[in-house]
Amino acid sequence: MDIPGLSVAMSQANVINDVNIAVLSKTLDTVEESGELMIQMMEQSVNPHLGANIDVRV
């Protein structure tokens, strides 16, 4: 058995796994943010005139 080679292969597999987890985490954050923006757009479409007028009289 090639113990040093096996150790290197396992280390590389761990690094690749960590990178994949980081990418998936970033993707999840992006999807959650997109979902929040989608909800905001849907809420504004229900009340399209909300915030369109500003009363400047004091």
N, C-alpha and C positions, 0 to 999 in steps of 0.2 A: 504494500500500500504506500501511496505517496502522500504522507501526512502533510508536509508543507504545501503541496499543490492543492490538497483538499481544503486546507485552512484558507488559502488565498481565494479559492472558488467560493467558499462559504462567506468570506468577508465581502467579496464582490456582490454576492447575492443579497446580503444584508443591506449594502449601500443602495443597490437598485431598488430593493423593497422600500427603503426609507424615502428615496426620491419619488417613487410612485405614490406613496402615501401623501407626501407634501403636495404633489401635483393634484391629486384627488381632493385634498383639503382646500386648495386654492380654487379649484373648479366648483366645489360646493359653496364656498363663499360667494363666488360670482353668480351662481344660480340663485342663491338666496337674495342677493342684492337685486338681481333682475326681477325676481318675484315681487319684492317690495315695490319696485318701481312700477310694475304692471298693476299692482293693487292700487297705487296712487292714481295711475292713469284711468283705471276703471271707476274710481270714486269721483274723479273730476268729470268723467263723461256723464255720470248720473246728474251732477249739478254743474252744467257747463258754464253758467254765468257766475258761479261762486268765485269771488276774488277779482272779477273783471272790472268792477267799478270801485273807485275810492272816493269817499266823501271828504273833501278838503275844507269844508266850512267849519269854523270854530265858533 
